[in-house]
Amino acid sequence: MENVLHAVVSNKSEVVLIDITGLLVLDTVVAHHLIEVVNAIHIVGGKSMLVGIRPEIAQTIVQLGVNLSDVTTLGTLQEGIEKALEETNRCIREVIH
């Protein structure tokens, strides 16, 4: 968490994508830590998006009663990048020399 918060502040990050694609198991400890990271990012001025949520993890989140209503959640990293670009009024363009 400390590294993420320092990066948000030093880079003046507007959006932080938290990619949990490789997360195989989600328990209450991991879920609690994710929420703490999301809240801390918000406190230092960033917005978090939780991406890479597989159906099994989504089901576990619901079963654990984790409240993600204040967090943007997306199924893939690509969707997260597109949403982050949209929310920060940025786009990716091809530059032809």
Secondary structure as UniProt FT lines:
FT   HELIX           2..11
FT   STRAND          15..19
FT   TURN            21..22
FT   HELIX           28..43
FT   TURN            44..45
FT   STRAND          47..51
FT   HELIX           55..64
FT   TURN            69..70
FT   STRAND          72..74
FT   HELIX           77..87
FT   TURN            88..89
//
